[in-house]
Amino acid sequence: MGNNVSAGVAFADPVLVNATFTPVTVAQLPAAATSVGMRMVVSDSNAALTAGIGATVATGGSNIVPVFCNGTVWQIG
C-alpha cells in the first residue's frame, strides 16, 4: 500500500478501523521476542481487562481480552 498522510504524519499502511481479531489461547500467541508491536486477542486470560491492564497475560480463565507485545512479554491492554 502507498503512504497515507494525516495531519502531516506519513504512515506506511492505513490505520485499521474496526479491525476484527480472532481470539486465540495464550499458548497460541507467537514468541514475544519476534512479535514486538503486535496486537491480538486471547480467549483464556485469567484476568479481566479492567483488572489486568498492563499485566503479563496468563492462561487459566475464560476472559477474552486484547493483548499487545512489547518484545519481552504479551501484556493485557
C-alpha positions as CSV (number, residue, x, y, z in Angstrom):
1,M,0.0,0.0,0.0
2,G,1.1,3.5,-0.5
3,N,1.9,6.1,2.0
4,N,-1.1,7.8,3.8
5,V,-0.7,11.3,5.1
6,S,-2.8,12.6,8.1
7,A,-2.0,15.8,9.9
8,G,1.4,15.9,8.3
9,V,2.4,12.4,9.6
10,A,3.1,9.7,7.0
11,F,2.1,6.1,7.6
12,A,3.3,3.2,5.5
13,D,0.0,1.4,5.9
14,P,-3.5,2.8,6.7
15,V,-4.7,2.8,10.3
16,L,-7.0,-0.1,10.9
17,V,-10.5,0.9,11.9
18,N,-13.0,-1.7,13.2
19,A,-10.4,-4.4,12.8
20,T,-11.5,-7.9,13.6
21,F,-9.3,-10.1,15.7
22,T,-10.0,-13.8,16.0
23,P,-9.3,-14.9,19.7
24,V,-6.5,-17.4,20.3
25,T,-5.4,-19.1,23.5
26,V,-2.4,-17.7,25.4
27,A,-0.5,-20.8,24.4
28,Q,-1.1,-19.9,20.7
29,L,0.5,-16.5,21.0
30,P,3.7,-16.2,18.9
31,A,7.0,-15.8,20.7
32,A,7.3,-12.3,22.2
33,A,10.9,-11.8,21.1
34,T,9.7,-11.9,17.4
35,S,6.4,-10.1,17.8
36,V,7.1,-6.6,19.1
37,G,4.3,-4.2,18.3
38,M,1.8,-7.0,17.5
39,R,-1.8,-6.9,18.9
40,M,-4.0,-10.0,19.3
41,V,-7.0,-11.1,21.4
42,V,-6.9,-14.1,23.8
43,S,-9.8,-16.1,25.0
44,D,-8.4,-17.7,28.2
45,S,-6.9,-14.9,30.2
46,N,-7.0,-15.4,34.0
47,A,-7.6,-11.6,34.4
48,A,-10.3,-9.4,33.0
49,L,-9.3,-6.3,31.0
50,T,-10.1,-3.8,33.7
51,A,-8.2,-5.8,36.4
52,G,-5.3,-6.7,34.2
53,I,-4.4,-3.7,32.1
54,G,-0.6,-3.7,31.7
55,A,-0.1,-7.1,33.3
56,T,1.5,-10.0,31.6
57,V,-1.3,-12.2,30.2
58,A,-1.6,-15.6,31.7
59,T,-3.9,-18.5,30.9
60,G,-6.3,-20.1,33.4
61,G,-9.5,-18.2,32.9
62,S,-12.2,-17.5,30.4
63,N,-11.7,-13.8,29.9
64,I,-11.5,-12.5,26.4
65,V,-9.0,-9.6,26.4
66,P,-6.9,-7.7,23.9
67,V,-3.1,-8.1,24.3
68,F,-0.1,-6.4,22.8
69,C,3.6,-7.4,22.6
70,N,6.4,-5.3,24.0
71,G,9.1,-7.6,22.6
72,T,9.6,-9.3,26.0
73,V,6.0,-10.4,27.1
74,W,2.4,-10.2,25.9
75,Q,0.5,-7.6,28.1
76,I,-3.2,-7.1,28.6
77,G,-4.4,-3.9,27.1
